Amino acid sequence: MFDKIVEIVSALGYVGVFLLMLLENIFPPIPSELIMPLAGFVAARGDLNFIAVILVGTAGSVVGALPWYYAGAKLGQKRMKHFAERWGHWLTLSPEDVDKASDWFDRHGKGAVFFGRLIPAVRTLISVPAGIAGMSMTKFLVYSTLGSLIWTALLALAGYLLESQYQKVSEYLNPVSTAIVVLMVLYYLYRLIRQRFASKKQ
């Protein structure tokens, strides 16, 4: 599985990295922790430019954050929670997730957007309270870009450094990557079923 994923990332190139990181922000079950290290790994093999991988990964991450920002700005917290309650199961998004992101934003202010982009459990949804609070687009883009740049660079660097140990990495990560993909699918199905059941019960 590891070799196949590397081949796919290599074949898709920069457009693929951009689109995958964009989707990672819109559709939380897709993890950047898998995308960017593999992109860095491919760059280390010479198929892609390392700096370009970081830049397009960052761009995809920031562009992917915009729909959540606009959703928060247009809907507000109450209607956003209603949206999450009715449709959020498809995105594994719950009203509680909206509240948690809002609490994080309230505690840390505008800097929450920067720091939130560095925390896996928060990075996707931190855009929602930024939109709800009316944070200016300029500040939102600056903080989001800086936070996303650091996150994607660290992940890509991890993959880049692993390339020198390709045989060992491939040997160990083939079963691990397969397990990760399976667990991602199972976790998504679990949250989908749980949230749909909860919404019907209510």
Contacts in CASP RR format, 6 or more apart in sequence:
PFRMAT RR
TARGET T0000
AUTHOR 0000-0000-0000
METHOD contacts of the structure
MODEL  1
MFDKIVEIVSALGYVGVFLLMLLENIFPPIPSELIMPLAGFVAARGDLNF
IAVILVGTAGSVVGALPWYYAGAKLGQKRMKHFAERWGHWLTLSPEDVDK
ASDWFDRHGKGAVFFGRLIPAVRTLISVPAGIAGMSMTKFLVYSTLGSLI
WTALLALAGYLLESQYQKVSEYLNPVSTAIVVLMVLYYLYRLIRQRFASK
KQ
1 174 0 8 1.000
1 175 0 8 1.000
1 177 0 8 1.000
1 178 0 8 1.000
1 181 0 8 1.000
2 169 0 8 1.000
2 170 0 8 1.000
2 173 0 8 1.000
2 174 0 8 1.000
2 176 0 8 1.000
2 177 0 8 1.000
2 178 0 8 1.000
3 170 0 8 1.000
3 174 0 8 1.000
5 34 0 8 1.000
5 38 0 8 1.000
5 177 0 8 1.000
6 38 0 8 1.000
6 41 0 8 1.000
6 42 0 8 1.000
9 16 0 8 1.000
9 17 0 8 1.000
9 20 0 8 1.000
9 35 0 8 1.000
9 38 0 8 1.000
9 39 0 8 1.000
9 41 0 8 1.000
9 42 0 8 1.000
10 42 0 8 1.000
10 45 0 8 1.000
10 47 0 8 1.000
10 48 0 8 1.000
12 19 0 8 1.000
12 20 0 8 1.000
13 42 0 8 1.000
13 47 0 8 1.000
13 48 0 8 1.000
14 48 0 8 1.000
14 52 0 8 1.000
14 53 0 8 1.000
14 56 0 8 1.000
15 56 0 8 1.000
17 35 0 8 1.000
17 36 0 8 1.000
17 39 0 8 1.000
17 48 0 8 1.000
17 53 0 8 1.000
17 56 0 8 1.000
17 57 0 8 1.000
18 56 0 8 1.000
18 57 0 8 1.000
18 59 0 8 1.000
18 60 0 8 1.000
18 63 0 8 1.000
19 60 0 8 1.000
20 30 0 8 1.000
20 35 0 8 1.000
21 32 0 8 1.000
21 35 0 8 1.000
21 36 0 8 1.000
21 56 0 8 1.000
21 57 0 8 1.000
21 58 0 8 1.000
21 59 0 8 1.000
21 60 0 8 1.000
21 61 0 8 1.000
21 64 0 8 1.000
21 152 0 8 1.000
22 60 0 8 1.000
22 61 0 8 1.000
22 63 0 8 1.000
22 64 0 8 1.000
23 30 0 8 1.000
23 64 0 8 1.000
24 30 0 8 1.000
24 31 0 8 1.000
24 32 0 8 1.000
24 35 0 8 1.000
24 61 0 8 1.000
24 64 0 8 1.000
24 124 0 8 1.000
25 60 0 8 1.000
25 61 0 8 1.000
25 63 0 8 1.000
25 64 0 8 1.000
25 65 0 8 1.000
25 68 0 8 1.000
25 123 0 8 1.000
25 124 0 8 1.000
25 127 0 8 1.000
26 64 0 8 1.000
26 67 0 8 1.000
26 68 0 8 1.000
26 91 0 8 1.000
27 91 0 8 1.000
28 91 0 8 1.000
28 92 0 8 1.000
28 93 0 8 1.000
28 124 0 8 1.000
28 125 0 8 1.000
29 92 0 8 1.000
29 184 0 8 1.000
29 187 0 8 1.000
29 188 0 8 1.000
30 184 0 8 1.000
31 120 0 8 1.000
31 184 0 8 1.000
32 61 0 8 1.000
32 120 0 8 1.000
32 123 0 8 1.000
32 151 0 8 1.000
32 152 0 8 1.000
32 155 0 8 1.000
33 120 0 8 1.000
33 155 0 8 1.000
34 177 0 8 1.000
34 180 0 8 1.000
35 155 0 8 1.000
36 53 0 8 1.000
36 57 0 8 1.000
36 152 0 8 1.000
36 155 0 8 1.000
36 156 0 8 1.000
36 159 0 8 1.000
37 155 0 8 1.000
37 156 0 8 1.000
37 158 0 8 1.000
37 159 0 8 1.000
37 162 0 8 1.000
38 159 0 8 1.000
39 48 0 8 1.000
39 53 0 8 1.000
39 57 0 8 1.000
39 156 0 8 1.000
40 48 0 8 1.000
40 50 0 8 1.000
40 53 0 8 1.000
40 156 0 8 1.000
40 157 0 8 1.000
40 159 0 8 1.000
40 160 0 8 1.000
40 163 0 8 1.000
41 159 0 8 1.000
41 160 0 8 1.000
41 162 0 8 1.000
41 163 0 8 1.000
41 169 0 8 1.000
42 48 0 8 1.000
42 53 0 8 1.000
43 49 0 8 1.000
43 50 0 8 1.000
43 52 0 8 1.000
43 53 0 8 1.000
43 156 0 8 1.000
43 160 0 8 1.000
44 50 0 8 1.000
44 159 0 8 1.000
44 160 0 8 1.000
44 161 0 8 1.000
44 162 0 8 1.000
44 163 0 8 1.000
44 164 0 8 1.000
45 163 0 8 1.000
45 166 0 8 1.000
50 156 0 8 1.000
50 160 0 8 1.000
53 156 0 8 1.000
54 149 0 8 1.000
54 152 0 8 1.000
54 153 0 8 1.000
54 156 0 8 1.000
57 148 0 8 1.000
57 152 0 8 1.000
58 145 0 8 1.000
58 148 0 8 1.000
58 149 0 8 1.000
58 152 0 8 1.000
58 153 0 8 1.000
61 117 0 8 1.000
61 144 0 8 1.000
61 148 0 8 1.000
61 151 0 8 1.000
61 152 0 8 1.000
62 141 0 8 1.000
62 144 0 8 1.000
62 145 0 8 1.000
62 148 0 8 1.000
65 124 0 8 1.000
65 127 0 8 1.000
65 144 0 8 1.000
65 148 0 8 1.000
66 127 0 8 1.000
68 124 0 8 1.000
68 125 0 8 1.000
68 127 0 8 1.000
68 128 0 8 1.000
69 127 0 8 1.000
69 128 0 8 1.000
69 130 0 8 1.000
69 131 0 8 1.000
69 137 0 8 1.000
69 140 0 8 1.000
70 131 0 8 1.000
71 80 0 8 1.000
71 83 0 8 1.000
71 128 0 8 1.000
72 80 0 8 1.000
72 127 0 8 1.000
72 128 0 8 1.000
72 129 0 8 1.000
72 131 0 8 1.000
72 132 0 8 1.000
73 131 0 8 1.000
73 132 0 8 1.000
73 134 0 8 1.000
75 83 0 8 1.000
76 131 0 8 1.000
76 132 0 8 1.000
77 98 0 8 1.000
77 102 0 8 1.000
77 129 0 8 1.000
77 132 0 8 1.000
80 98 0 8 1.000
80 128 0 8 1.000
80 132 0 8 1.000
81 95 0 8 1.000
81 98 0 8 1.000
81 99 0 8 1.000
82 95 0 8 1.000
84 93 0 8 1.000
84 94 0 8 1.000
84 95 0 8 1.000
84 97 0 8 1.000
84 98 0 8 1.000
85 94 0 8 1.000
85 95 0 8 1.000
85 199 0 8 1.000
85 202 0 8 1.000
86 199 0 8 1.000
88 94 0 8 1.000
88 195 0 8 1.000
89 191 0 8 1.000
89 192 0 8 1.000
89 194 0 8 1.000
89 195 0 8 1.000
89 196 0 8 1.000
89 199 0 8 1.000
90 192 0 8 1.000
92 188 0 8 1.000
92 191 0 8 1.000
92 192 0 8 1.000
92 195 0 8 1.000
93 125 0 8 1.000
94 195 0 8 1.000
97 125 0 8 1.000
98 125 0 8 1.000
98 128 0 8 1.000
100 122 0 8 1.000
100 125 0 8 1.000
101 122 0 8 1.000
101 125 0 8 1.000
101 126 0 8 1.000
101 128 0 8 1.000
101 129 0 8 1.000
102 128 0 8 1.000
102 129 0 8 1.000
102 132 0 8 1.000
104 112 0 8 1.000
104 116 0 8 1.000
104 122 0 8 1.000
104 126 0 8 1.000
104 129 0 8 1.000
105 112 0 8 1.000
105 113 0 8 1.000
105 126 0 8 1.000
105 129 0 8 1.000
105 130 0 8 1.000
105 133 0 8 1.000
106 129 0 8 1.000
108 115 0 8 1.000
110 130 0 8 1.000
110 135 0 8 1.000
110 139 0 8 1.000
110 143 0 8 1.000
111 143 0 8 1.000
112 126 0 8 1.000
112 129 0 8 1.000
112 130 0 8 1.000
113 126 0 8 1.000
113 127 0 8 1.000
113 130 0 8 1.000
113 135 0 8 1.000
113 139 0 8 1.000
113 140 0 8 1.000
113 143 0 8 1.000
113 144 0 8 1.000
114 143 0 8 1.000
114 144 0 8 1.000
114 146 0 8 1.000
114 147 0 8 1.000
115 147 0 8 1.000
116 122 0 8 1.000
116 123 0 8 1.000
116 126 0 8 1.000
116 147 0 8 1.000
117 123 0 8 1.000
117 126 0 8 1.000
117 143 0 8 1.000
117 144 0 8 1.000
117 146 0 8 1.000
117 147 0 8 1.000
117 148 0 8 1.000
117 150 0 8 1.000
117 151 0 8 1.000
118 147 0 8 1.000
118 150 0 8 1.000
118 151 0 8 1.000
123 151 0 8 1.000
127 140 0 8 1.000
127 144 0 8 1.000
130 140 0 8 1.000
131 140 0 8 1.000
162 169 0 8 1.000
163 169 0 8 1.000
END
